[in-house]
Amino acid sequence: MTRHEKLLDKLSKIQAHADSAAEIGNEAEAEAFAGMLQQLCLKHKVAMSDIQLAELEQEEPIKEHKMDYKAGKVQVKQARNAWQQRLSNIVARAHFCRILVHRGSSRITLVGRKSDAAVAEYLFMTLCRSLNKIAQQTHDKEYRKYFKLGMTQEMKGFKRSFIDAFVIRLKQRFNEEKKTVETSSSTALVRVEQADAQVTDFMNQYTGRASALSTNRHFNEAGVRAGRAAANGINLKGNGIGAGRSSQGQLQ
């Protein structure tokens, strides 16, 4: 088993554990494991020697990867989905991948190396389920409060503003995590920049560009505050998983 096959095996084990957590309703633990995947991907990329990097490029060429929406338990609709498209783009770029959108469908295809795409796909699916769930729960909770006050008009645009703010803040946090790795050493900076440049070069073969999707016309300040707070609460480091167990123990 090659170094990269071992990484994929480790990723699949983490994913299986996270799926079990999500299955019993523990989304927080599922999110923490998804965060662990992101950290593992970054650290793996930075820790590789020049020889190992050359092996990766040969064993895992950059190509298209169709995401398994059924396995991810995310519904595909016959129309592009603005927030899912933005979320997938953010997650893809955080994992050295890019996205391709499909006309008349919410489906997204990842472009990148196999191990990077595997991490990006899992994190995207996990966040899709979590975000939709927490946005609805927060909306319903706030709606009940405003309903008692006879001020339900104040809820207009709340859920969409929540989701938009969550996605924007998540992008900032991913960039912060990536910047921390980049500044850790000159080698780390070279690794990250090289990985980004390679997938960018590959994307140049695609000449078409997807049209922009409409933004939220009903800005809701309360929804924005709640969405940012929720994004700040997402565990991108994979810490605190399970009582008395370390992340290293979970990886093993």
Secondary structure, 3 states (H helix, E strand, C coil): CCHHHHHHHHHHHHHHHHHHHHHCCCHHHHHHHHHHHHHHHHHHHHHCCHHHHHHHHHHCCCEEEECCHHHHCCCCCCCCCHHHHHHHHHHHHHCCCEEEECCCCCCEEEEECHHHHHHHHHHHHHHHHHHHHHHHHHHHHHHHHHHHCCCHHHHCCHHHHHHHHHHHHHHHHHHHHHHHHHCCCHHHHHHHHHHHHHHHHHHCCCCCCCCCCCCCCCCCHHHHHHHHHHHHCCCCCCCCCCCCCCHHHHHC
